[in-house]
């Protein structure tokens, strides 16, 4: 079996409409989700350090 070309890009450029293999899009929903996940991770890491030094 022949496997197709794998050229995944991380961010889809709005100017390049031919490319279909992408992970993220440059739109408001992706940016909002990224900032939400990053904020939650920062809070979890901060809580881990606080609980480690408080005990």
C-alpha positions as CSV (number, residue, x, y, z in Angstrom):
1,X,0.0,0.0,0.0
2,X,1.2,3.4,-0.9
3,X,1.1,6.1,1.8
4,X,0.4,9.7,0.8
5,X,2.6,12.7,1.5
6,X,2.4,13.9,5.1
7,X,3.1,17.5,5.4
8,X,1.2,18.7,8.5
9,X,1.5,22.3,9.4
10,X,0.8,23.7,12.9
11,X,-1.1,26.8,11.8
12,X,-3.3,27.3,8.8
13,X,-2.7,30.5,6.9
14,X,-5.9,32.1,5.7
15,X,-4.1,33.1,2.4
16,X,-3.2,29.4,1.6
17,X,-6.5,27.8,0.7
18,X,-5.0,24.7,-1.0
19,X,-3.4,23.3,2.2
20,X,-5.7,20.9,4.0
21,X,-3.3,19.3,6.6
22,X,-3.2,21.6,9.6
23,X,-3.5,21.4,13.3
24,X,-4.5,24.9,14.3
25,X,-6.4,27.6,12.5
26,X,-5.8,31.4,12.7
27,X,-9.2,32.3,14.2
28,X,-10.7,33.7,17.4
29,X,-11.9,30.3,18.6
30,X,-8.4,28.7,18.5
31,X,-6.8,31.7,20.2
32,X,-9.4,31.7,23.0
33,X,-9.0,28.0,23.6
34,X,-5.2,28.3,23.7
35,X,-5.3,31.1,26.3
36,X,-7.9,29.2,28.4
37,X,-5.8,26.0,28.4
38,X,-2.6,28.0,29.2
39,X,-4.3,29.8,32.0
40,X,-5.6,26.6,33.6
41,X,-2.2,25.0,33.3
42,X,-0.5,28.0,35.0
43,X,-3.1,27.8,37.8
44,X,-2.5,24.1,38.3
45,X,1.3,24.5,38.4
46,X,1.0,27.4,40.8
47,X,-1.3,25.3,43.0
48,X,1.1,22.5,43.0
49,X,4.0,24.7,44.1
50,X,1.8,26.3,46.8
51,X,0.7,23.0,48.2
52,X,4.3,21.6,48.1
53,X,5.7,24.5,50.1
54,X,2.7,24.9,52.5
55,X,3.0,21.4,53.9
